[in-house]
Amino acid sequence: MIKPRFRAQPRGAVCQVPYPPPGLGSMAVFRSGLLVLTTPLTSLAPRLAPILTSAARLVNHTLYVHLQPGMCLGGPAQPQSSPVQATFEVIDFITHLYAGADVHRHLDVRILLTNIRTKSFLPPLTGSVQNLAHPPEVVLTDFQTLDGSQYNPAKQQLERYATSCYSCCPQLSSVLLYPDYGPGVLPVGSLDVPLPSTISPASPVGRSAKQPVRGHQRGAVGGTFDRLHNAHKVLLSVACLLAQEQLVVGVADKDLLKSKLLPELLQPYAERVEHLSEFLVDIKPSLTFDIIPLLDPYGPAGSDPSLEFLVVSEETYRGGMAVNRFRLENDLEELTLYQIQLLKDLNHKENEEDKVSSSSFRQQMLGNLLRPPHKRPELPPGFYVIGLTGISGSGKSSVAQRLKGLGAYVIDSDHLGHRAYAPGGPAYQPVVKAFGTDILHKDGIINRKVLGSRVFGNKKQLKILTDIMWPVIAKLAREEMEQAMAEGKQVCVIDAAMLLEAGWQNMVHEVWTVVIPETEAVRRIVERDGLSEAAAQSRLQSQMSGQQLVDQSHVVLSTLWEPHVTQHQVEKAWALLQKRISKAPSGP
């Protein structure tokens, strides 16, 4: 098994810095920034939302956050980085910050842990400069001068402090934020209002916010880590704070992904690992990270004797207990379990989870354009063709009817197949010649059920049929497209289960795929067509999988939920399509 190791490496990132802002009245937007927070944590929590809002106006991609409570800028001495004790209060604040940052979805927030040390491991800071994947172009701070100005000595000290800690762009800008805290004056001192607890204790023993966190040499954490989000970052940050030498990170793959919602939209394993490793090395480069595929529920946590702890979420706590039972059965010591509270998603929509979740993010992708459309110069300007596909039972025909209701001209390839099969149709004689007269009803009509039983599950026989049918249906579809243009239709939809297998994507601008779990497809086929489960599965196996279809698709939809949810998806996709068409060039 390959175990890639990641340590901080020098990064040759090129800084493209906009002009430095001369004052608060003229602000540039920066791709990356470093936010240095100097207010004591107990006073900082209620100020955090305005601070993040101010920072989000200046930084549009990566925002690093460095905690240095109590640091003073503008004094006679240049501030130096000093260790911050890792207490439960610090962990709770980190969670609070990531939760607050979730409203700024365009920002990739990363809280740096280099100067945050557990009680057992508090060596002095080395003074070396830490490399970051995205060197900050601007350094920001919540520190305020008495006159509320962009006081140059304070900014100079801030820039020197930032460059002494991290690799920053050469033309580093600096801004004292002065956020708008709204009506009323926030108290300067401690508010003594504890933040919600991040870690659920494994025992009923209480703990105080100021209690130091115990460090361990080696530990583990696992997950799918699809589209790395702020809830993932809380889980990983706690694991990084607890570990002092090595963190084993299991990333779910293969069979463990089958039960996920909309698994076709999951990022590939390599892409998830790439994003994960960059985040981990950024926040704590002193650790060795072993990132490995999780292929079973236990992973290395169930068998590695050197591990001391496992970080789990509320949802995976039972899995952590199962890991410990498995370890005991194999004469290994139990792991200390740290259970992390879930982050709530206050803006979740119908059918989305009420927690910050990759599943919800995948649902939000439905109807969106995933890749640029094909250019079809051979088609008349102003005429746009969608190829609609999906595995058998996916509900693509119902989606086609919804698109028809919105104004699309729909070409049903099944209906074209019926025309081609009909006596006197262009495919009738070739099919009867290839498969014999015993596929006919007494009245001479081709019995499609009998023909289907011959070809589904038999690749050789299926190829004979498709070599006859696909060119005929493609010709009929082009004739229908001519009819759509004659009627003045702007959008034409070709509804075809075998769109990609037949190569008909060359006739369309975009491929839209309707996905559902294979188990649901089998259930629908059995109910609709009266087939056995085995026959339904054989039919699906003769088609491209949902994943193969999505890999070549521009838009993905799903009929998994109630009809009105499907309607909302289709209306969203249609509205976005109309915008694309309106922006398309009107001529060749």
C-alpha positions in Angstrom: 0.0 0.0 0.0 1.4 3.4 -1.0 1.7 5.9 1.9 2.6 9.3 0.6 4.4 11.4 3.1 4.0 15.2 3.1 6.2 17.7 4.7 6.4 21.4 4.1 8.5 22.1 1.0 9.7 25.4 -0.4 7.2 26.7 -2.8 8.0 28.7 -5.9 4.6 30.4 -6.2 4.5 33.5 -8.3 2.9 36.5 -6.6 0.8 38.7 -8.8 0.0 41.6 -6.5 -2.5 44.4 -7.3 -1.3 47.9 -6.4 -1.1 48.5 -2.7 -4.2 50.3 -1.3 -3.2 53.9 -0.4 -6.0 54.0 2.2 -9.3 52.6 3.2 -11.0 54.7 0.5 -9.4 52.8 -2.3 -9.2 49.1 -1.8 -7.6 46.5 -4.1 -8.8 42.9 -4.1 -6.1 40.3 -3.3 -6.1 36.7 -4.1 -4.4 35.6 -0.8 -4.1 37.2 2.6 -2.9 36.7 6.1 -5.2 37.8 9.0 -3.4 38.4 12.2 -5.8 38.4 15.2 -4.5 40.2 18.3 -7.6 40.5 20.5 -7.8 38.2 23.5 -10.0 35.2 22.5 -12.8 35.8 25.0 -13.3 39.3 23.5 -12.6 38.2 20.0 -15.5 35.8 19.5 -18.3 38.4 19.3 -16.2 40.6 17.0 -15.4 37.8 14.6 -18.2 38.1 12.1 -17.5 41.8 11.3 -13.8 41.0 11.1 -14.3 38.2 8.6 -16.7 40.3 6.6 -14.1 43.1 6.3 -11.4 40.6 5.3 -13.7 39.0 2.7 -14.0 42.4 1.0 -10.2 42.4 0.4 -9.3 38.8 -0.2 -11.1 36.7 -2.7 -9.5 33.2 -2.6 -7.2 32.1 0.3 -7.3 33.7 3.8 -4.8 32.4 6.3 -5.5 33.2 9.9 -2.8 33.6 12.6 -3.7 33.8 16.3 -1.5 36.0 18.4 -3.7 37.2 21.3 -2.4 40.3 23.1 0.1 41.4 20.5 0.6 45.2 20.3 1.5 47.0 17.2 3.0 50.5 17.0 5.0 50.3 20.2 8.7 50.8 20.6 9.6 47.1 20.2 9.0 45.0 17.2 6.5 42.2 18.1 7.8 38.6 17.8 5.8 35.4 17.4 5.3 33.5 20.6 3.7 30.2 21.5 0.0 30.1 22.2 -1.1 27.4 24.7 -3.5 24.9 23.1 -6.5 25.0 25.4 -10.1 23.8 24.9 -10.9 27.5 24.5 -8.5 27.8 21.6 -10.1 24.7 19.9 -13.6 26.1 20.5 -12.5 29.4 19.0 -11.1 27.7 15.9 -14.4 25.9 15.4 -16.2 29.2 15.9 -14.1 30.9 13.3 -14.6 28.1 10.7 -18.3 28.2 11.4 -18.4 31.9 10.9 -16.4 31.7 7.8 -18.9 29.4 6.2 -21.0 32.4 5.0 -18.1 33.5 2.9 -18.1 30.4 0.6 -15.7 32.0 -1.9 -12.9 32.1 0.8 -10.6 29.2 1.5 -9.9 29.9 5.2 -7.0 28.2 6.8 -6.1 28.7 10.5 -2.4 28.2 10.9 -1.4 26.1 13.9 2.4 26.5 13.9 2.5 28.7 17.0 -0.3 26.8 18.9 1.3 24.2 21.2 0.0 21.6 23.5 1.1 21.5 27.1 3.3 18.4 26.7 5.1 19.9 23.7 6.0 23.5 24.2 9.5 24.0 22.7 10.4 27.6 21.8 9.5 28.7 18.3 12.4 28.2 15.9 12.2 31.6 14.1 12.2 30.0 10.7 9.9 31.3 8.0 7.1 28.9 7.1 6.3 28.4 3.4 2.6 28.7 2.4 1.0 27.3 -0.7 -0.5 30.7 -1.5 1.9 33.4 -0.3 -0.1 36.2 1.2 -0.3 39.4 -0.9 -1.8 41.4 2.0 -1.6 41.2 5.7 -4.7 42.2 7.7 -5.2 42.7 11.4 -8.0 43.5 13.9 -5.5 45.6 15.9 -6.7 49.2 16.2 -4.8 52.4 16.8 -6.3 55.1 19.0 -6.9 57.5 16.2 -8.5 54.9 13.9 -6.0 55.6 11.0 -3.8 53.5 8.8 -0.9 54.3 11.2 2.3 53.7 9.3 4.5 52.4 12.1 1.8 49.9 13.1 1.5 48.7 9.5 5.3 48.5 9.2 5.5 46.4 12.3 2.6 44.2 11.0 4.4 43.6 7.7 7.7 42.8 9.5 5.9 40.4 11.8 4.1 38.6 8.9 7.3 38.2 6.9 9.2 36.9 9.9 6.7 34.1 10.3 5.5 33.2 6.8 6.6 33.4 3.1 4.8 36.4 1.8 4.8 38.1 -1.6 7.6 40.7 -2.0 5.2 43.6 -2.5 3.3 42.8 0.7 0.5 45.3 1.5 -1.0 45.8 4.9 -4.4 47.0 6.2 -5.7 47.7 9.7 -9.3 46.5 9.2 -11.4 48.6 11.7 -14.5 46.5 11.1 -18.0 47.9 11.5 -19.1 46.4 14.8 -22.6 47.9 14.5 -24.5 49.8 17.1 -23.3 49.8 20.7 -19.8 49.5 21.9 -18.3 46.0 22.5 -16.6 45.6 25.9 -12.8 45.7 25.8 -12.3 43.0 28.5 -13.3 39.4 28.7 -17.0 38.6 28.1 -16.8 35.4 30.1 -19.3 33.8 27.7 -18.0 30.3 26.8 -18.2 29.2 23.2 -20.0 26.0 22.4 -17.8 23.0 23.1 -16.1 21.4 20.1 -14.9 18.2 21.7 -17.4 16.0 23.4 -15.6 14.4 26.4 -15.4 10.7 26.3 -16.4 10.6 29.9 -18.9 12.8 31.9 -16.0 14.5 33.6 -16.3 18.3 33.1 -13.5 20.5 31.8 -12.8 24.2 31.8 -12.1 26.4 28.8 -8.7 27.2 30.1 -7.7 23.6 30.5 -4.7 22.7 28.4 -5.2 20.0 25.7 -3.1 16.9 26.0 -0.8 16.1 23.1 -0.1 12.7 21.6 2.8 11.5 19.4 0.7 9.8 16.7 -3.0 9.7 15.8 -5.5 9.2 13.0 -8.5 10.8 11.4 -10.6 9.6 8.5 -13.2 10.8 6.1 -14.2 11.2 2.4 -13.0 14.8 2.3 -14.9 15.6 -0.9 -14.7 19.3 -1.7 -12.8 20.2 1.5 -15.0 22.4 3.6 -15.0 24.1 6.9 -16.4 21.1 8.9 -13.6 19.0 7.5 -11.1 21.7 8.5 -12.3 21.6 12.1 -11.9 17.8 12.2 -8.4 18.0 10.7 -7.3 21.0 12.8 -8.2 19.2 16.1 -6.3 16.1 14.9 -3.3 18.3 13.9 -3.3 20.0 17.3 -3.4 16.7 19.2 -0.7 15.0 17.1 3.0 16.0 17.6 4.8 13.7 15.3 2.6 11.9 12.8 -1.0 12.0 11.7 -2.5 9.1 9.6 -5.3 10.4 7.4 -7.6 7.8 5.8 -9.4 8.9 2.7 -12.5 6.8 1.8 -12.3 5.1 -1.6 -14.0 2.4 -3.8 -16.6 0.4 -1.9 -16.8 3.0 0.9 -18.1 5.5 -1.6 -21.0 3.5 -2.9 -23.4 4.5 -0.2 -22.7 8.2 -0.6 -25.3 10.6 -2.0 -24.6 11.4 -5.7 -21.4 9.4 -5.7 -21.0 10.2 -9.4 -20.2 13.8 -8.5 -17.5 13.0 -5.9 -14.1 14.3 -6.7 -11.6 11.6 -7.8 -9.4 10.2 -5.0 -6.2 11.8 -6.3 -7.9 15.2 -6.4 -9.2 14.9 -2.8 -5.8 13.9 -1.6 -4.1 16.8 -3.4 -6.4 19.4 -1.7 -6.2 17.6 1.6 -2.4 17.4 1.7 -2.0 21.1 0.7 -4.2 22.1 3.5 -2.5 19.9 6.1 1.0 21.0 5.2 -0.1 24.6 5.3 -1.6 24.5 8.8 1.1 22.4 10.5 4.2 21.6 8.5 6.0 20.0 11.4 3.9 16.9 11.2 4.5 13.9 9.0 1.2 13.1 7.2 0.5 9.5 6.0 -2.5 9.9 3.6 -3.8 6.5 2.6 -7.0 5.1 1.0 -9.6 3.8 3.3 -11.0 0.6 1.8 -12.7 -0.8 4.9 -14.4 0.7 8.0 -11.4 0.1 10.3 -8.5 1.2 8.1 -5.1 1.7 9.8 -6.8 2.8 13.1 -7.8 -0.8 13.6 -4.4 -2.3 13.1 -1.6 0.2 13.8 -0.1 -0.4 17.3 1.7 3.0 17.3 -1.5 5.1 17.1 -2.7 6.7 20.3 -5.9 8.6 19.4 -8.6 8.8 16.8 -10.6 12.0 15.9 -14.3 11.3 14.9 -17.4 13.3 14.3 -20.8 12.9 16.0 -21.8 10.8 13.0 -18.7 8.5 13.0 -18.4 8.1 16.8 -20.0 4.6 16.7 -17.4 3.7 14.0 -14.7 4.8 16.4 -16.1 2.6 19.1 -16.2 -0.3 16.6 -12.5 0.4 15.8 -11.6 0.1 19.5 -13.6 -3.2 19.9 -11.7 -4.5 16.9 -8.3 -3.4 18.4 -9.2 -5.2 21.7 -10.1 -8.4 19.8 -6.6 -8.2 18.3 -4.8 -7.5 21.5 -4.1 -3.8 20.8 -4.7 -0.9 23.2 -7.8 1.2 22.7 -7.4 4.6 21.1 -8.4 7.8 22.9 -11.5 9.0 21.0 -12.1 12.7 20.4 -15.6 13.3 19.2 -16.1 16.6 17.3 -19.4 18.4 17.1 -20.9 19.0 13.6 -21.1 22.4 12.1 -24.6 23.5 11.4 -25.6 24.9 8.0 -28.1 27.6 8.8 -28.8 28.2 5.1 -29.5 24.6 4.0 -32.3 24.1 1.5 -35.0 21.4 1.1 -33.6 17.9 1.0 -30.2 19.1 2.1 -28.6 18.2 5.4 -28.8 20.7 8.3 -25.0 20.4 8.8 -22.1 21.6 6.6 -21.8 18.7 4.3 -20.2 17.6 1.0 -23.5 15.8 0.2 -25.3 19.2 0.2 -22.5 20.7 -2.0 -23.0 17.9 -4.5 -26.8 18.5 -4.5 -26.2 22.2 -5.2 -24.1 21.2 -8.3 -27.2 19.6 -9.9 -28.3 21.8 -12.8 -25.0 23.7 -12.9 -22.7 23.7 -15.9 -19.7 21.4 -15.1 -17.6 21.9 -18.2 -17.6 24.2 -21.2 -20.1 23.3 -24.0 -19.1 21.9 -27.3 -18.9 24.3 -30.3 -21.1 23.1 -33.1 -20.3 25.5 -36.1 -22.1 23.1 -38.4 -25.4 23.9 -36.7 -27.3 27.2 -37.5 -26.6 30.1 -35.1 -29.3 30.4 -32.5 -30.1 26.7 -32.5 -28.9 24.8 -29.5 -29.0 21.0 -29.0 -29.0 19.1 -25.7 -28.3 15.4 -25.5 -30.3 14.0 -22.5 -29.2 10.6 -21.2 -29.1 8.4 -18.1 -29.2 4.7 -17.2 -32.4 2.8 -17.7 -35.0 3.8 -15.0 -33.2 7.1 -14.2 -36.3 9.2 -15.0 -34.8 11.0 -18.0 -38.0 10.8 -20.0 -39.8 12.7 -17.2 -37.0 15.3 -17.3 -37.5 15.5 -21.1 -41.2 16.3 -20.6 -40.3 19.0 -18.1 -38.0 20.6 -20.6 -40.7 20.3 -23.2 -43.0 22.2 -20.9 -40.3 25.0 -20.6 -40.2 25.4 -24.4 -37.7 22.8 -25.7 -38.4 20.6 -28.8 -37.9 17.0 -27.6 -36.8 14.2 -29.8 -37.5 10.8 -28.2 -35.0 8.3 -29.5 -37.3 5.4 -28.3 -40.1 6.7 -30.5 -37.6 6.9 -33.4 -36.6 3.3 -32.7 -40.3 2.3 -32.9 -40.6 4.0 -36.3 -37.4 2.3 -37.5 -38.6 -1.1 -36.2 -42.1 -0.8 -37.7 -42.9 -2.8 -40.9 -41.7 -0.8 -43.8 -39.4 1.2 -41.5 -35.7 1.7 -42.4 -34.5 -0.9 -39.8 -37.2 -3.5 -40.1 -35.8 -5.8 -42.8 -32.1 -5.6 -41.6 -33.2 -6.6 -38.0 -35.4 -9.5 -39.1 -32.7 -10.7 -41.4 -30.1 -10.6 -38.5 -32.3 -12.1 -35.8 -34.8 -14.3 -37.6 -38.6 -14.3 -38.0 -39.1 -15.8 -34.5 -38.7 -12.3 -33.1 -42.0 -11.3 -34.8 -45.5 -11.2 -33.5 -48.1 -13.0 -35.6 -49.0 -9.7 -37.3 -45.4 -9.3 -38.4 -44.5 -6.6 -35.9 -41.1 -7.0 -34.1 -41.6 -8.2 -30.6 -39.2 -5.9 -28.7 -39.3 -7.9 -25.5 -38.2 -11.0 -27.3 -35.5 -9.0 -29.2 -34.4 -7.4 -25.9 -34.1 -10.8 -24.2 -31.7 -11.9 -27.1 -29.4 -8.9 -26.9 -29.3 -7.7 -23.2 -26.4 -9.5 -21.5 -25.0 -10.7 -24.9 -22.4 -8.2 -26.1 -22.0 -9.8 -29.6 -25.8 -9.9 -30.3 -26.2 -6.4 -28.9 -23.5 -5.0 -31.2 -25.2 -6.6 -34.2 -28.4 -4.8 -33.3 -26.8 -1.4 -32.5 -24.8 -1.4 -35.7 -28.1 -1.6 -37.5 -30.1 0.8 -35.3 -27.9 3.6 -34.3 -27.1 5.0 -37.7 -30.8 4.8 -38.6 -31.9 6.6 -35.4 -29.2 9.3 -35.9 -30.6 10.0 -39.4 -34.1 10.2 -38.1 -33.0 12.5 -35.3 -31.3 14.9 -37.8 -34.6 15.0 -39.7 -36.4 15.9 -36.5 -33.8 18.6 -35.8 -34.6 20.1 -39.2 -38.3 20.1 -38.2 -37.5 21.9 -34.9 -35.6 24.6 -36.8 -38.5 25.0 -39.2 -40.8 25.5 -36.3 -38.5 28.2 -34.9 -37.4 26.3 -31.8 -34.3 27.6 -30.1 -33.5 24.5 -28.0 -33.8 20.9 -29.1 -33.4 18.0 -26.7 -32.4 14.5 -27.9 -33.7 12.0 -25.2 -31.5 8.9 -25.7 -30.4 6.3 -23.1 -27.5 5.3 -25.5 -26.5 8.8 -26.5 -22.8 8.4 -25.6 -22.5 4.7 -26.6 -23.8 5.6 -30.0 -21.5 8.6 -30.4 -24.3 11.1 -30.7 -22.6 13.5 -28.4 -21.1 14.8 -31.7 -24.6 16.1 -32.6 -25.1 18.2 -29.5 -23.7 21.2 -27.7 -24.2 19.8 -24.2 -24.7 16.3 -22.6 -27.2 16.3 -19.7 -27.3 13.2 -17.5 -29.9 12.1 -15.1 -28.5 10.0 -12.2 -30.0 7.8 -9.5 -28.6 4.9 -7.4 -28.5 1.6 -9.3 -30.7 0.0 -6.6 -33.4 2.6 -7.3 -33.0 2.0 -11.0 -33.5 -1.7 -10.6 -36.6 -1.1 -8.5 -38.1 1.2 -11.1 -37.3 -1.1 -14.0 -38.9 -4.1 -12.2 -42.0 -2.0 -11.3 -42.3 -0.4 -14.8 -41.4 -3.3 -17.1 -42.4 -6.3 -15.1 -38.9 -7.8 -15.3 -37.1 -9.8 -12.6 -34.4 -8.1 -10.6 -31.8 -10.2 -12.4 -33.1 -9.1 -15.8 -33.1 -5.5 -14.7 -29.5 -5.7 -13.5 -28.5 -7.4 -16.8 -30.1 -4.5 -18.7 -28.1 -2.0 -16.6 -24.9 -3.9 -17.1 -25.3 -3.6 -20.9 -25.2 0.2 -20.5 -22.6 2.7 -19.5 -22.6 3.3 -15.7 -23.9 6.5 -14.2 -20.3 7.4 -13.4 -19.1 6.9 -17.0 -22.0 9.1 -18.2 -21.3 11.9 -15.7 -17.6 11.9 -16.6 -18.6 13.1 -20.1 -21.5 15.3 -19.1 -22.0 19.1 -18.9 -25.0 19.1 -16.6 -26.2 16.5 -14.1 -29.7 16.1 -12.7 -31.4 13.6 -10.4 -34.9 12.3 -9.9 -34.2 10.8 -6.6 -36.5 13.1 -4.6 -40.1 14.3 -4.9 -41.3 15.5 -8.3 -41.3 19.2 -7.3 -37.6 18.9 -6.4 -36.9 17.6 -9.9 -38.9 20.4 -11.4 -36.9 23.0 -9.4 -33.6 21.4 -10.7 -34.9 21.4 -14.3 -36.0 25.0 -14.0 -32.6 26.0 -12.6 -30.8 24.2 -15.4 -33.0 25.8 -18.0 -32.5 29.3 -16.6 -28.8 28.9 -16.6 -28.9 27.5 -20.2 -30.9 30.5 -21.3 -28.1 32.7 -19.9 -25.4 30.7 -21.8 -27.4 30.9 -25.0 -27.9 34.7 -24.7 -24.1 35.2 -24.3 -23.2 32.8 -27.2 -21.9 34.5 -30.4 -24.7 35.0 -32.9 -22.7 33.9 -35.9 -19.8 31.7 -37.0 
